[in-house]
Amino acid sequence: MPGPQGAEWGPSTIHGNPKRGVGILNNELYVGRLVWNRLRYDPDTGQRFLV
């Protein structure tokens, strides 16, 4: 299956970086794991950040 630009998917897109938690295979939703409350919201600054 081609990627969104019509080209092949790159290895970093699929495997990513486990330490940073990026890449399709490191995404909890893609591997079937549901995680709640992973993001926090700071009402003073309006920023969202990972916990």
PDBQT receptor file of N, H, CA, C and O in Angstrom, charges set to zero:
ATOM      1  N   MET A   1       0.847  -1.178   0.000  1.00  0.00    +0.000 N 
ATOM      2  CA  MET A   1       0.000   0.000   0.000  1.00  0.00    +0.000 C 
ATOM      3  C   MET A   1       0.892   1.239   0.000  1.00  0.00    +0.000 C 
ATOM      4  O   MET A   1       1.796   1.343   0.828  1.00  0.00    +0.000 OA
ATOM      5  N   PRO A   2       0.656   2.166  -0.900  1.00  0.00    +0.000 N 
ATOM      6  CA  PRO A   2       1.496   3.360  -0.954  1.00  0.00    +0.000 C 
ATOM      7  C   PRO A   2       1.202   4.308   0.209  1.00  0.00    +0.000 C 
ATOM      8  O   PRO A   2       0.133   4.268   0.817  1.00  0.00    +0.000 OA
ATOM      9  N   GLY A   3       2.181   5.156   0.494  1.00  0.00    +0.000 N 
ATOM     10  H   GLY A   3       3.050   5.189  -0.001  1.00  0.00    +0.000 HD
ATOM     11  CA  GLY A   3       2.033   6.159   1.538  1.00  0.00    +0.000 C 
ATOM     12  C   GLY A   3       1.157   7.308   1.069  1.00  0.00    +0.000 C 
ATOM     13  O   GLY A   3       0.655   7.278  -0.055  1.00  0.00    +0.000 OA
ATOM     14  N   PRO A   4       0.963   8.318   1.905  1.00  0.00    +0.000 N 
ATOM     15  CA  PRO A   4       0.084   9.437   1.563  1.00  0.00    +0.000 C 
ATOM     16  C   PRO A   4       0.553  10.253   0.346  1.00  0.00    +0.000 C 
ATOM     17  O   PRO A   4      -0.268  10.859  -0.344  1.00  0.00    +0.000 OA
ATOM     18  N   GLN A   5       1.850  10.270   0.086  1.00  0.00    +0.000 N 
ATOM     19  H   GLN A   5       2.516   9.778   0.646  1.00  0.00    +0.000 HD
ATOM     20  CA  GLN A   5       2.366  11.012  -1.063  1.00  0.00    +0.000 C 
ATOM     21  C   GLN A   5       2.427  10.150  -2.316  1.00  0.00    +0.000 C 
ATOM     22  O   GLN A   5       2.861  10.624  -3.366  1.00  0.00    +0.000 OA
ATOM     23  N   GLY A   6       2.000   8.892  -2.228  1.00  0.00    +0.000 N 
ATOM     24  H   GLY A   6       1.647   8.507  -1.375  1.00  0.00    +0.000 HD
ATOM     25  CA  GLY A   6       2.030   7.991  -3.366  1.00  0.00    +0.000 C 
ATOM     26  C   GLY A   6       3.297   7.158  -3.452  1.00  0.00    +0.000 C 
ATOM     27  O   GLY A   6       3.378   6.239  -4.267  1.00  0.00    +0.000 OA
ATOM     28  N   ALA A   7       4.293   7.468  -2.616  1.00  0.00    +0.000 N 
ATOM     29  H   ALA A   7       4.226   8.215  -1.954  1.00  0.00    +0.000 HD
ATOM     30  CA  ALA A   7       5.554   6.722  -2.603  1.00  0.00    +0.000 C 
ATOM     31  C   ALA A   7       5.495   5.634  -1.521  1.00  0.00    +0.000 C 
ATOM     32  O   ALA A   7       4.523   5.541  -0.771  1.00  0.00    +0.000 OA
ATOM     33  N   GLU A   8       6.550   4.817  -1.457  1.00  0.00    +0.000 N 
ATOM     34  H   GLU A   8       7.339   4.893  -2.067  1.00  0.00    +0.000 HD
ATOM     35  CA  GLU A   8       6.612   3.783  -0.424  1.00  0.00    +0.000 C 
ATOM     36  C   GLU A   8       6.805   4.415   0.951  1.00  0.00    +0.000 C 
ATOM     37  O   GLU A   8       7.335   5.519   1.079  1.00  0.00    +0.000 OA
ATOM     38  N   TRP A   9       6.364   3.688   1.973  1.00  0.00    +0.000 N 
ATOM     39  H   TRP A   9       5.934   2.791   1.869  1.00  0.00    +0.000 HD
ATOM     40  CA  TRP A   9       6.582   4.129   3.349  1.00  0.00    +0.000 C 
ATOM     41  C   TRP A   9       8.062   3.972   3.679  1.00  0.00    +0.000 C 
ATOM     42  O   TRP A   9       8.679   2.975   3.306  1.00  0.00    +0.000 OA
ATOM     43  N   GLY A  10       8.632   4.949   4.373  1.00  0.00    +0.000 N 
ATOM     44  H   GLY A  10       8.131   5.760   4.676  1.00  0.00    +0.000 HD
ATOM     45  CA  GLY A  10      10.030   4.881   4.788  1.00  0.00    +0.000 C 
ATOM     46  C   GLY A  10      10.184   4.048   6.045  1.00  0.00    +0.000 C 
ATOM     47  O   GLY A  10       9.234   3.921   6.817  1.00  0.00    +0.000 OA
ATOM     48  N   PRO A  11      11.365   3.474   6.269  1.00  0.00    +0.000 N 
ATOM     49  CA  PRO A  11      11.594   2.661   7.463  1.00  0.00    +0.000 C 
ATOM     50  C   PRO A  11      11.384   3.432   8.762  1.00  0.00    +0.000 C 
ATOM     51  O   PRO A  11      10.886   2.867   9.735  1.00  0.00    +0.000 OA
ATOM     52  N   SER A  12      11.753   4.709   8.797  1.00  0.00    +0.000 N 
ATOM     53  H   SER A  12      12.159   5.168   8.007  1.00  0.00    +0.000 HD
ATOM     54  CA  SER A  12      11.586   5.472  10.039  1.00  0.00    +0.000 C 
ATOM     55  C   SER A  12      10.114   5.739  10.340  1.00  0.00    +0.000 C 
ATOM     56  O   SER A  12       9.740   5.905  11.501  1.00  0.00    +0.000 OA
ATOM     57  N   THR A  13       9.277   5.781   9.304  1.00  0.00    +0.000 N 
ATOM     58  H   THR A  13       9.581   5.646   8.361  1.00  0.00    +0.000 HD
ATOM     59  CA  THR A  13       7.849   5.958   9.524  1.00  0.00    +0.000 C 
ATOM     60  C   THR A  13       7.258   4.720  10.189  1.00  0.00    +0.000 C 
ATOM     61  O   THR A  13       6.428   4.834  11.091  1.00  0.00    +0.000 OA
ATOM     62  N   ILE A  14       7.675   3.561   9.753  1.00  0.00    +0.000 N 
ATOM     63  H   ILE A  14       8.349   3.469   9.020  1.00  0.00    +0.000 HD
ATOM     64  CA  ILE A  14       7.146   2.315  10.293  1.00  0.00    +0.000 C 
ATOM     65  C   ILE A  14       7.739   2.007  11.658  1.00  0.00    +0.000 C 
ATOM     66  O   ILE A  14       7.002   1.783  12.618  1.00  0.00    +0.000 OA
ATOM     67  N   HIS A  15       9.069   1.992  11.754  1.00  0.00    +0.000 N 
ATOM     68  H   HIS A  15       9.668   2.173  10.974  1.00  0.00    +0.000 HD
ATOM     69  CA  HIS A  15       9.741   1.576  12.987  1.00  0.00    +0.000 C 
ATOM     70  C   HIS A  15       9.951   2.720  13.963  1.00  0.00    +0.000 C 
ATOM     71  O   HIS A  15       9.875   2.512  15.174  1.00  0.00    +0.000 OA
ATOM     72  N   GLY A  16      10.209   3.906  13.474  1.00  0.00    +0.000 N 
ATOM     73  H   GLY A  16      10.271   4.075  12.491  1.00  0.00    +0.000 HD
ATOM     74  CA  GLY A  16      10.379   5.076  14.306  1.00  0.00    +0.000 C 
ATOM     75  C   GLY A  16      11.533   4.975  15.280  1.00  0.00    +0.000 C 
ATOM     76  O   GLY A  16      12.516   4.275  15.038  1.00  0.00    +0.000 OA
ATOM     77  N   ASN A  17      11.396   5.683  16.377  1.00  0.00    +0.000 N 
ATOM     78  H   ASN A  17      10.597   6.251  16.574  1.00  0.00    +0.000 HD
ATOM     79  CA  ASN A  17      12.398   5.709  17.430  1.00  0.00    +0.000 C 
ATOM     80  C   ASN A  17      11.711   5.308  18.730  1.00  0.00    +0.000 C 
ATOM     81  O   ASN A  17      10.922   6.089  19.262  1.00  0.00    +0.000 OA
ATOM     82  N   PRO A  18      11.987   4.106  19.261  1.00  0.00    +0.000 N 
ATOM     83  CA  PRO A  18      11.301   3.652  20.470  1.00  0.00    +0.000 C 
ATOM     84  C   PRO A  18      11.523   4.554  21.679  1.00  0.00    +0.000 C 
ATOM     85  O   PRO A  18      10.643   4.680  22.530  1.00  0.00    +0.000 OA
ATOM     86  N   LYS A  19      12.687   5.178  21.758  1.00  0.00    +0.000 N 
ATOM     87  H   LYS A  19      13.403   5.076  21.067  1.00  0.00    +0.000 HD
ATOM     88  CA  LYS A  19      12.982   6.056  22.895  1.00  0.00    +0.000 C 
ATOM     89  C   LYS A  19      12.071   7.283  22.882  1.00  0.00    +0.000 C 
ATOM     90  O   LYS A  19      11.639   7.752  23.935  1.00  0.00    +0.000 OA
ATOM     91  N   ARG A  20      11.781   7.798  21.691  1.00  0.00    +0.000 N 
ATOM     92  H   ARG A  20      12.132   7.417  20.835  1.00  0.00    +0.000 HD
ATOM     93  CA  ARG A  20      10.900   8.956  21.558  1.00  0.00    +0.000 C 
ATOM     94  C   ARG A  20       9.434   8.542  21.446  1.00  0.00    +0.000 C 
ATOM     95  O   ARG A  20       8.542   9.375  21.611  1.00  0.00    +0.000 OA
ATOM     96  N   GLY A  21       9.180   7.268  21.169  1.00  0.00    +0.000 N 
ATOM     97  H   GLY A  21       9.904   6.592  21.036  1.00  0.00    +0.000 HD
ATOM     98  CA  GLY A  21       7.806   6.788  21.051  1.00  0.00    +0.000 C 
ATOM     99  C   GLY A  21       7.137   7.174  19.755  1.00  0.00    +0.000 C 
ATOM    100  O   GLY A  21       5.913   7.291  19.698  1.00  0.00    +0.000 OA
ATOM    101  N   VAL A  22       7.933   7.377  18.696  1.00  0.00    +0.000 N 
ATOM    102  H   VAL A  22       8.928   7.282  18.742  1.00  0.00    +0.000 HD
ATOM    103  CA  VAL A  22       7.359   7.733  17.401  1.00  0.00    +0.000 C 
ATOM    104  C   VAL A  22       7.462   6.557  16.450  1.00  0.00    +0.000 C 
ATOM    105  O   VAL A  22       8.234   5.627  16.681  1.00  0.00    +0.000 OA
ATOM    106  N   GLY A  23       6.686   6.599  15.387  1.00  0.00    +0.000 N 
ATOM    107  H   GLY A  23       6.059   7.354  15.199  1.00  0.00    +0.000 HD
ATOM    108  CA  GLY A  23       6.637   5.504  14.432  1.00  0.00    +0.000 C 
ATOM    109  C   GLY A  23       5.356   4.711  14.635  1.00  0.00    +0.000 C 
ATOM    110  O   GLY A  23       4.838   4.618  15.748  1.00  0.00    +0.000 OA
ATOM    111  N   ILE A  24       4.861   4.149  13.564  1.00  0.00    +0.000 N 
ATOM    112  H   ILE A  24       5.282   4.225  12.660  1.00  0.00    +0.000 HD
ATOM    113  CA  ILE A  24       3.582   3.432  13.623  1.00  0.00    +0.000 C 
ATOM    114  C   ILE A  24       3.631   2.268  14.607  1.00  0.00    +0.000 C 
ATOM    115  O   ILE A  24       2.687   2.070  15.372  1.00  0.00    +0.000 OA
ATOM    116  N   LEU A  25       4.717   1.495  14.598  1.00  0.00    +0.000 N 
ATOM    117  H   LEU A  25       5.484   1.656  13.977  1.00  0.00    +0.000 HD
ATOM    118  CA  LEU A  25       4.783   0.322  15.479  1.00  0.00    +0.000 C 
ATOM    119  C   LEU A  25       4.982   0.681  16.949  1.00  0.00    +0.000 C 
ATOM    120  O   LEU A  25       4.829  -0.180  17.816  1.00  0.00    +0.000 OA
ATOM    121  N   ASN A  26       5.319   1.929  17.244  1.00  0.00    +0.000 N 
ATOM    122  H   ASN A  26       5.444   2.628  16.540  1.00  0.00    +0.000 HD
ATOM    123  CA  ASN A  26       5.451   2.380  18.630  1.00  0.00    +0.000 C 
ATOM    124  C   ASN A  26       4.220   3.129  19.109  1.00  0.00    +0.000 C 
ATOM    125  O   ASN A  26       4.164   3.541  20.268  1.00  0.00    +0.000 OA
ATOM    126  N   ASN A  27       3.242   3.311  18.247  1.00  0.00    +0.000 N 
ATOM    127  H   ASN A  27       3.288   2.977  17.305  1.00  0.00    +0.000 HD
ATOM    128  CA  ASN A  27       2.021   4.007  18.607  1.00  0.00    +0.000 C 
ATOM    129  C   ASN A  27       1.063   3.010  19.249  1.00  0.00    +0.000 C 
ATOM    130  O   ASN A  27       0.713   2.000  18.638  1.00  0.00    +0.000 OA
ATOM    131  N   GLU A  28       0.640   3.290  20.472  1.00  0.00    +0.000 N 
ATOM    132  H   GLU A  28       0.924   4.110  20.968  1.00  0.00    +0.000 HD
ATOM    133  CA  GLU A  28      -0.217   2.360  21.213  1.00  0.00    +0.000 C 
ATOM    134  C   GLU A  28      -1.501   2.019  20.475  1.00  0.00    +0.000 C 
ATOM    135  O   GLU A  28      -1.961   0.878  20.533  1.00  0.00    +0.000 OA
ATOM    136  N   LEU A  29      -2.090   2.994  19.778  1.00  0.00    +0.000 N 
ATOM    137  H   LEU A  29      -1.717   3.920  19.731  1.00  0.00    +0.000 HD
ATOM    138  CA  LEU A  29      -3.337   2.726  19.066  1.00  0.00    +0.000 C 
ATOM    139  C   LEU A  29      -3.161   1.743  17.925  1.00  0.00    +0.000 C 
ATOM    140  O   LEU A  29      -4.042   0.919  17.676  1.00  0.00    +0.000 OA
ATOM    141  N   TYR A  30      -2.038   1.817  17.230  1.00  0.00    +0.000 N 
ATOM    142  H   TYR A  30      -1.323   2.486  17.432  1.00  0.00    +0.000 HD
ATOM    143  CA  TYR A  30      -1.805   0.917  16.101  1.00  0.00    +0.000 C 
ATOM    144  C   TYR A  30      -1.522  -0.514  16.545  1.00  0.00    +0.000 C 
ATOM    145  O   TYR A  30      -1.804  -1.455  15.803  1.00  0.00    +0.000 OA
ATOM    146  N   VAL A  31      -0.970  -0.692  17.741  1.00  0.00    +0.000 N 
ATOM    147  H   VAL A  31      -0.741   0.072  18.343  1.00  0.00    +0.000 HD
ATOM    148  CA  VAL A  31      -0.672  -2.047  18.210  1.00  0.00    +0.000 C 
ATOM    149  C   VAL A  31      -1.790  -2.584  19.097  1.00  0.00    +0.000 C 
ATOM    150  O   VAL A  31      -1.677  -3.687  19.630  1.00  0.00    +0.000 OA
ATOM    151  N   GLY A  32      -2.873  -1.813  19.262  1.00  0.00    +0.000 N 
ATOM    152  H   GLY A  32      -2.965  -0.917  18.828  1.00  0.00    +0.000 HD
ATOM    153  CA  GLY A  32      -4.043  -2.296  19.987  1.00  0.00    +0.000 C 
ATOM    154  C   GLY A  32      -4.036  -2.007  21.479  1.00  0.00    +0.000 C 
ATOM    155  O   GLY A  32      -4.787  -2.633  22.228  1.00  0.00    +0.000 OA
ATOM    156  N   ARG A  33      -3.212  -1.083  21.923  1.00  0.00    +0.000 N 
ATOM    157  H   ARG A  33      -2.602  -0.575  21.315  1.00  0.00    +0.000 HD
ATOM    158  CA  ARG A  33      -3.160  -0.733  23.343  1.00  0.00    +0.000 C 
ATOM    159  C   ARG A  33      -3.800   0.635  23.518  1.00  0.00    +0.000 C 
ATOM    160  O   ARG A  33      -3.413   1.591  22.845  1.00  0.00    +0.000 OA
ATOM    161  N   LEU A  34      -4.768   0.738  24.409  1.00  0.00    +0.000 N 
ATOM    162  H   LEU A  34      -5.082  -0.038  24.955  1.00  0.00    +0.000 HD
ATOM    163  CA  LEU A  34      -5.463   1.992  24.647  1.00  0.00    +0.000 C 
ATOM    164  C   LEU A  34      -4.903   2.639  25.901  1.00  0.00    +0.000 C 
ATOM    165  O   LEU A  34      -4.875   2.015  26.962  1.00  0.00    +0.000 OA
ATOM    166  N   VAL A  35      -4.458   3.886  25.790  1.00  0.00    +0.000 N 
ATOM    167  H   VAL A  35      -4.481   4.393  24.928  1.00  0.00    +0.000 HD
ATOM    168  CA  VAL A  35      -3.859   4.598  26.918  1.00  0.00    +0.000 C 
ATOM    169  C   VAL A  35      -4.686   5.841  27.192  1.00  0.00    +0.000 C 
ATOM    170  O   VAL A  35      -4.932   6.641  26.288  1.00  0.00    +0.000 OA
ATOM    171  N   TRP A  36      -5.116   6.005  28.436  1.00  0.00    +0.000 N 
ATOM    172  H   TRP A  36      -4.916   5.355  29.170  1.00  0.00    +0.000 HD
ATOM    173  CA  TRP A  36      -5.907   7.163  28.836  1.00  0.00    +0.000 C 
ATOM    174  C   TRP A  36      -5.022   8.169  29.564  1.00  0.00    +0.000 C 
ATOM    175  O   TRP A  36      -4.048   7.796  30.217  1.00  0.00    +0.000 OA
ATOM    176  N   ASN A  37      -5.369   9.433  29.444  1.00  0.00    +0.000 N 
ATOM    177  H   ASN A  37      -6.161   9.736  28.914  1.00  0.00    +0.000 HD
ATOM    178  CA  ASN A  37      -4.719  10.529  30.169  1.00  0.00    +0.000 C 
ATOM    179  C   ASN A  37      -3.236  10.632  29.886  1.00  0.00    +0.000 C 
ATOM    180  O   ASN A  37      -2.449  10.870  30.802  1.00  0.00    +0.000 OA
ATOM    181  N   ARG A  38      -2.842  10.460  28.648  1.00  0.00    +0.000 N 
ATOM    182  H   ARG A  38      -3.481  10.267  27.904  1.00  0.00    +0.000 HD
ATOM    183  CA  ARG A  38      -1.435  10.588  28.302  1.00  0.00    +0.000 C 
ATOM    184  C   ARG A  38      -1.038  12.063  28.139  1.00  0.00    +0.000 C 
ATOM    185  O   ARG A  38       0.114  12.426  28.375  1.00  0.00    +0.000 OA
ATOM    186  N   LEU A  39      -1.985  12.901  27.738  1.00  0.00    +0.000 N 
ATOM    187  H   LEU A  39      -2.921  12.607  27.546  1.00  0.00    +0.000 HD
ATOM    188  CA  LEU A  39      -1.735  14.326  27.590  1.00  0.00    +0.000 C 
ATOM    189  C   LEU A  39      -2.324  15.095  28.763  1.00  0.00    +0.000 C 
ATOM    190  O   LEU A  39      -3.391  14.756  29.274  1.00  0.00    +0.000 OA
ATOM    191  N   ARG A  40      -1.628  16.108  29.169  1.00  0.00    +0.000 N 
ATOM    192  H   ARG A  40      -0.761  16.383  28.754  1.00  0.00    +0.000 HD
ATOM    193  CA  ARG A  40      -2.140  17.014  30.197  1.00  0.00    +0.000 C 
ATOM    194  C   ARG A  40      -2.307  18.389  29.554  1.00  0.00    +0.000 C 
ATOM    195  O   ARG A  40      -1.647  18.715  28.567  1.00  0.00    +0.000 OA
ATOM    196  N   TYR A  41      -3.189  19.175  30.126  1.00  0.00    +0.000 N 
ATOM    197  H   TYR A  41      -3.725  18.910  30.927  1.00  0.00    +0.000 HD
ATOM    198  CA  TYR A  41      -3.480  20.503  29.602  1.00  0.00    +0.000 C 
ATOM    199  C   TYR A  41      -3.231  21.522  30.705  1.00  0.00    +0.000 C 
ATOM    200  O   TYR A  41      -3.732  21.371  31.820  1.00  0.00    +0.000 OA
ATOM    201  N   ASP A  42      -2.459  22.556  30.398  1.00  0.00    +0.000 N 
ATOM    202  H   ASP A  42      -2.052  22.679  29.493  1.00  0.00    +0.000 HD
ATOM    203  CA  ASP A  42      -2.193  23.631  31.346  1.00  0.00    +0.000 C 
ATOM    204  C   ASP A  42      -3.110  24.796  31.005  1.00  0.00    +0.000 C 
ATOM    205  O   ASP A  42      -2.904  25.452  29.984  1.00  0.00    +0.000 OA
ATOM    206  N   PRO A  43      -4.124  25.074  31.837  1.00  0.00    +0.000 N 
ATOM    207  CA  PRO A  43      -5.080  26.133  31.502  1.00  0.00    +0.000 C 
ATOM    208  C   PRO A  43      -4.467  27.534  31.509  1.00  0.00    +0.000 C 
ATOM    209  O   PRO A  43      -4.982  28.438  30.850  1.00  0.00    +0.000 OA
ATOM    210  N   ASP A  44      -3.365  27.721  32.252  1.00  0.00    +0.000 N 
ATOM    211  H   ASP A  44      -2.946  26.987  32.787  1.00  0.00    +0.000 HD
ATOM    212  CA  ASP A  44      -2.729  29.044  32.299  1.00  0.00    +0.000 C 
ATOM    213  C   ASP A  44      -2.034  29.394  30.987  1.00  0.00    +0.000 C 
ATOM    214  O   ASP A  44      -2.149  30.519  30.501  1.00  0.00    +0.000 OA
ATOM    215  N   THR A  45      -1.320  28.438  30.421  1.00  0.00    +0.000 N 
ATOM    216  H   THR A  45      -1.227  27.524  30.816  1.00  0.00    +0.000 HD
ATOM    217  CA  THR A  45      -0.576  28.706  29.184  1.00  0.00    +0.000 C 
ATOM    218  C   THR A  45      -1.310  28.217  27.951  1.00  0.00    +0.000 C 
ATOM    219  O   THR A  45      -0.997  28.652  26.843  1.00  0.00    +0.000 OA
ATOM    220  N   GLY A  46      -2.289  27.313  28.113  1.00  0.00    +0.000 N 
ATOM    221  H   GLY A  46      -2.543  26.960  29.013  1.00  0.00    +0.000 HD
ATOM    222  CA  GLY A  46      -3.000  26.755  26.974  1.00  0.00    +0.000 C 
ATOM    223  C   GLY A  46      -2.228  25.669  26.257  1.00  0.00    +0.000 C 
ATOM    224  O   GLY A  46      -2.611  25.254  25.163  1.00  0.00    +0.000 OA
ATOM    225  N   GLN A  47      -1.134  25.197  26.866  1.00  0.00    +0.000 N 
ATOM    226  H   GLN A  47      -0.823  25.533  27.755  1.00  0.00    +0.000 HD
ATOM    227  CA  GLN A  47      -0.305  24.169  26.225  1.00  0.00    +0.000 C 
ATOM    228  C   GLN A  47      -0.722  22.789  26.664  1.00  0.00    +0.000 C 
ATOM    229  O   GLN A  47      -1.184  22.576  27.785  1.00  0.00    +0.000 OA
ATOM    230  N   ARG A  48      -0.542  21.839  25.733  1.00  0.00    +0.000 N 
ATOM    231  H   ARG A  48      -0.167  22.011  24.822  1.00  0.00    +0.000 HD
ATOM    232  CA  ARG A  48      -0.724  20.414  26.038  1.00  0.00    +0.000 C 
ATOM    233  C   ARG A  48       0.650  19.789  26.073  1.00  0.00    +0.000 C 
ATOM    234  O   ARG A  48       1.520  20.149  25.279  1.00  0.00    +0.000 OA
ATOM    235  N   PHE A  49       0.859  18.845  26.994  1.00  0.00    +0.000 N 
ATOM    236  H   PHE A  49       0.153  18.552  27.638  1.00  0.00    +0.000 HD
ATOM    237  CA  PHE A  49       2.159  18.186  27.083  1.00  0.00    +0.000 C 
ATOM    238  C   PHE A  49       1.977  16.739  27.503  1.00  0.00    +0.000 C 
ATOM    239  O   PHE A  49       0.988  16.387  28.146  1.00  0.00    +0.000 OA
ATOM    240  N   LEU A  50       2.945  15.897  27.133  1.00  0.00    +0.000 N 
ATOM    241  H   LEU A  50       3.748  16.182  26.611  1.00  0.00    +0.000 HD
ATOM    242  CA  LEU A  50       2.922  14.494  27.494  1.00  0.00    +0.000 C 
ATOM    243  C   LEU A  50       3.297  14.327  28.951  1.00  0.00    +0.000 C 
ATOM    244  O   LEU A  50       4.111  15.074  29.493  1.00  0.00    +0.000 OA
ATOM    245  N   VAL A  51       2.694  13.345  29.565  1.00  0.00    +0.000 N 
ATOM    246  H   VAL A  51       2.032  12.739  29.125  1.00  0.00    +0.000 HD
ATOM    247  CA  VAL A  51       3.007  13.052  30.970  1.00  0.00    +0.000 C 
ATOM    248  C   VAL A  51       4.019  11.934  31.024  1.00  0.00    +0.000 C 
ATOM    249  O   VAL A  51       4.427  11.523  32.110  1.00  0.00    +0.000 OA
TER     250      VAL A  51
